[in-house]
């Protein structure tokens, strides 16, 4: 496993988590986070435990982003 590639991929993933691309809604952001996590696992940069952690973090961010929808916020 190439640690430099892993660090770069993880940094890009967390950057997308913190700051979605312009005009990217929360659903698109969630989808892209999952795709990136899947690709990192597929290529062997992360293991299944790390993949599950990323998926959980993406889910929490998505839930927080959509929490106010429909509640007047």
C-alpha positions in Angstrom: 0.0 0.0 0.0 1.3 3.4 -1.0 1.1 5.6 2.2 1.5 8.8 0.2 -1.4 7.9 -2.2 -3.5 6.9 0.8 -2.8 10.2 2.6 -3.7 12.2 -0.5 -6.9 10.3 -1.1 -8.0 10.6 2.5 -7.1 14.4 2.5 -9.2 14.8 -0.6 -12.1 12.8 0.9 -12.1 14.9 4.1 -11.8 18.2 2.1 -15.0 17.2 0.2 -16.6 16.3 3.5 -15.8 19.8 4.9 -16.4 21.8 1.7 -18.6 20.4 -1.1 -17.9 21.5 -4.6 -19.7 24.6 -5.8 -23.4 23.9 -6.6 -23.2 20.5 -5.1 -26.2 19.7 -2.9 -25.9 17.4 0.2 -27.2 14.4 -1.7 -24.6 14.8 -4.5 -21.9 15.3 -1.8 -22.9 12.1 0.0 -22.9 10.2 -3.3 -19.4 11.4 -4.2 -18.1 10.7 -0.7 -19.4 7.1 -1.0 -17.9 6.7 -4.5 -14.6 7.9 -3.3 -14.6 5.6 -0.3 -15.6 2.7 -2.5 -12.7 3.5 -4.9 -10.2 3.7 -2.1 -11.3 0.3 -0.8 -11.4 -1.2 -4.3 -7.8 -0.1 -5.0 -6.6 -1.3 -1.6 -5.8 2.1 -0.2 -8.1 1.4 2.8 -9.4 -1.7 4.4 -13.0 -2.6 5.1 -12.9 -1.1 8.6 -11.6 2.2 7.3 -14.3 2.1 4.6 -17.0 1.6 7.2 -15.7 4.6 9.2 -15.8 6.8 6.1 -19.3 5.7 5.2 -20.5 6.4 8.7 -18.9 9.9 8.7 -20.6 10.6 5.3 -23.9 9.4 6.7 -23.6 11.6 9.7 -22.8 14.7 7.6 -25.7 13.9 5.3 -28.1 13.5 8.2 -27.0 16.8 9.7 -27.3 18.6 6.4 -30.8 17.3 5.8 -32.0 17.6 9.4 -33.4 21.1 8.9 -35.1 20.4 5.6 -38.8 20.6 6.1 -38.5 22.0 9.6 -38.4 25.7 8.5 -34.6 26.1 8.7 
